[in-house]
Amino acid sequence: MAIGVKEMPKVRVVFFASLKESIGQSEYIAELALPLSISELKHQLANELDNGQALLAKGIQSSIDFEFARDLDVVPNTVNEVAFFPPVTGG
């Protein structure tokens, strides 16, 4: 790959619980210009999806290939799936 050229893999993005209802779909195939952070991905999806602004709500959680991820974590070029879900409360 040439210097300065970003990879553009297609990645399965999954939405769970009330976030799925807010966005109106359970999954989306996104073309990602890697590298990018979870926060940057949230903003990309907020612009691409009709109701994607729901991803910018406070407390939205994420995972990369079934591992918890924070907003500053970078999506690796080996990614298969990114998931987003509302805050989880315990009891």
Salt bridges, closest charged atoms under 4 A:
GLU27 OE1 - ARG12 NH2 2.80
ASP71 OD1 - LYS42 NZ 2.80
GLU81 OE1 - ARG12 NH1 2.57
